[in-house]
């Protein structure tokens, strides 16, 4: 399903979703979240597959730690750094896409000040 979402151009898919839901700030943010979730899901999956092969995860498994403990104490802290970096890199693109949706009339409505509505 993520491959299908990524096969469409992001701005056009965001326009379709925002137009179907109506011109609103919440709907525009929801449309952008639908567009960007596959990138984060794929990165998270690849990082978790890489981290779970490390020795400290194997040691936790041998010590008898539960799956949730291994996930929250070993895997999650070692994989959140890359997700934060990707989020900061995508922040500029998100601002540009949101202002583009507002410029096209699918984002913030006219009385509210916003970069795309200026």
C-alpha positions as CSV (number, residue, x, y, z in Angstrom):
1,X,0.0,0.0,0.0
2,X,2.9,2.4,0.7
3,X,4.3,1.8,-2.7
4,X,0.9,2.7,-4.2
5,X,0.8,6.0,-2.2
6,X,4.4,6.8,-3.2
7,X,3.7,6.2,-6.9
8,X,1.5,9.4,-7.2
9,X,3.0,12.9,-7.3
10,X,2.8,14.2,-3.8
11,X,1.3,17.6,-4.5
12,X,-1.4,16.3,-6.8
13,X,-2.3,13.6,-4.3
14,X,-2.5,16.2,-1.5
15,X,-4.6,18.4,-3.7
16,X,-7.0,15.5,-4.4
17,X,-7.3,14.6,-0.7
18,X,-7.7,18.2,0.5
19,X,-10.3,18.9,-2.2
20,X,-12.3,15.8,-1.3
21,X,-12.3,16.6,2.4
22,X,-12.9,20.4,1.9
23,X,-10.8,23.5,2.3
24,X,-9.7,23.5,5.9
25,X,-6.4,23.7,7.8
26,X,-7.1,20.3,9.5
27,X,-7.8,18.6,6.2
28,X,-4.7,20.0,4.6
29,X,-2.5,18.7,7.4
30,X,-4.3,15.3,7.2
31,X,-3.6,15.2,3.5
32,X,0.1,16.0,4.0
33,X,0.3,13.3,6.7
34,X,-1.2,10.7,4.3
35,X,1.4,11.7,1.7
36,X,4.4,11.4,4.0
37,X,3.7,8.4,6.2
38,X,5.1,5.8,3.7
39,X,8.5,7.4,3.8
40,X,8.6,7.2,7.6
41,X,7.2,3.7,7.7
42,X,9.8,2.4,5.3
43,X,12.7,4.2,7.1
44,X,11.4,2.8,10.5
45,X,11.2,-0.7,9.1
46,X,14.7,-0.6,7.7
47,X,16.2,0.8,10.9
48,X,14.4,-1.7,13.1
49,X,15.5,-4.6,10.9
50,X,19.1,-3.4,11.2
51,X,19.0,-2.7,14.9
52,X,17.4,-6.0,15.9
53,X,20.4,-7.8,14.6
54,X,22.8,-6.1,17.1
55,X,24.4,-7.9,20.0
56,X,22.7,-5.9,22.7
57,X,19.3,-7.0,21.4
58,X,20.4,-10.6,21.3
59,X,21.8,-10.2,24.9
60,X,18.4,-8.9,26.0
61,X,16.7,-11.8,24.4
62,X,19.1,-14.3,26.1
63,X,18.5,-12.6,29.5
64,X,14.8,-13.3,29.1
65,X,13.5,-9.7,28.5
66,X,10.0,-9.5,27.0
67,X,9.5,-8.3,23.5
68,X,8.0,-5.0,24.7
69,X,11.0,-4.3,26.9
70,X,13.4,-5.0,24.1
71,X,11.4,-2.8,21.8
72,X,11.2,0.2,24.2
73,X,14.6,-0.1,25.9
74,X,16.9,-1.3,23.1
75,X,15.4,-0.8,19.6
76,X,13.4,2.4,19.9
77,X,16.1,4.6,21.5
78,X,18.6,3.5,18.9
79,X,16.3,4.2,15.9
80,X,14.6,7.5,16.8
81,X,17.7,9.6,15.8
82,X,17.3,8.8,12.1
83,X,13.6,9.6,12.2
84,X,14.3,13.0,13.9
85,X,16.8,13.8,11.2
86,X,14.3,12.8,8.4
87,X,11.6,14.9,10.1
88,X,13.8,18.0,10.2
89,X,14.8,17.6,6.6
90,X,11.1,17.2,5.5
91,X,10.0,20.3,7.5
92,X,10.9,22.7,4.7
93,X,9.1,20.6,2.1
94,X,6.0,20.4,4.4
95,X,6.0,24.2,4.7
96,X,6.2,24.6,1.0
97,X,3.5,22.1,0.3
98,X,1.2,23.6,2.9
99,X,1.6,27.1,1.5
100,X,1.0,25.7,-2.0
101,X,-2.2,24.1,-0.9
102,X,-3.2,27.4,0.7
103,X,-2.4,29.3,-2.4
104,X,-4.7,27.0,-4.4
105,X,-7.5,27.6,-1.9
106,X,-7.3,24.2,-0.2
107,X,-5.6,25.2,3.0
108,X,-6.2,28.1,5.3
109,X,-9.1,30.3,4.5
110,X,-8.7,34.0,3.7
111,X,-9.2,35.8,7.0
112,X,-6.4,33.7,8.6
113,X,-2.9,34.9,7.7
114,X,-0.7,32.3,6.2
115,X,2.3,32.3,3.8
116,X,0.4,30.7,0.9
117,X,-2.5,33.1,1.2
118,X,-0.3,36.2,1.1
